């Protein structure tokens, strides 16, 4: 029996992972330390073993090696399914990473789709306790109804009473048909967002809200900019580009400051928008650039391309971060990060691999930690808190 790993770039997990064991059926790969598989981490891959006793996995997508990991462990399953053997190989020192302990930590969730039950939502919010802020990238509720927004706000108040929440709306946050006027507080997403603004203000955090619906919040050395890309009829568009003008003004105002901040450690802007940009949509096929489904897609991309230190957070697709190519893209030259936030609801997975662990298609969320120029991303199971190796990235 043997396990071998040939990595390509220091700090990254990209490379070829091989397992050899005659008579074995399959093997699961895990990050490990000298005591065994890392606790609370899911597998890297599940690979079949050929009749010749060989299995291979090619890791791509720019994921990172967790700082706790010193080894790769292979857990091999034998034909009787009652026997399981473990073997380890060390990770070369040049490919290990250091831990980040400081900076700002935020929890990002999308597509919660709260309807008439909130148990799943509360379990997800539990993992955001201790984060500096919660970012919600749309589809907080399922039908855009007043009762759902009231239930969502109650969940936030009870589960995260001292945590500021910055949210944008999604297509499901709009009702199918226009509701009658009235309904009181929290009867629509704009009123729900206004309640979040007042809640933040009580914590000493001020929002700049534009007439277009976009807003900006300066928070712990970062700036969070929310874009509302959904209009009536659940259409994805930016009416008259007013929100894009607001975004451009906010970014331009900081252009001169940005250079000084980069020299002293960096300054990041987080742009939240429910719809992913076409060029960074994990649902697209390789090389595909068809007609944008979101009005303003090209203009928004052009604005972002003109600036550095941007984290673009979106949802909508419900894709699992565990798909081979991943749901995060990094433009290293421009220092722009595109995160598709999956969903707190069960996620989708292309049938691109023969064996997929059940937790890979459960609901998930992303932890974002920013420390100077460095950004750490970690995808986790919304119900279990399980950490995903295929959702761990380091940029900066």
Secondary structure, 3 states (H helix, E strand, C coil): CEEEEEECCCCECCEEEEEECCCEEEEEEEEEECCEECCCECCCEEEECCCCCEEEEEECCCCECCCCCCEEEEEEEECCCCCEEEEEEECCHHHCCCCCCCCEEEEEECCCCECCCCHHHHHHHHCCCCCCEEEEECCCECCCCHHHHHHHHHHHHHHCCCCEEEEECCHHHCCCCCCCCCCCCCCCHHHHHHHHHHHHHHCCCCEEECCCCCEEEEECCEEEEEECCEEHHHEECCHHHHHHHHHHHHHHHCHHHHHHHHHCCCCCEEEEECCCCHHHCCCCCCCCCCCCCCCCHHHHHHHHHCCCCEEEEECCCCECCCCCCCCEEEECCCCEEEEECCCCCCCECCCCCCCCCHHHHCCEEEEEEEECCEEEEEEEECCCCCEEEEEEEEEC
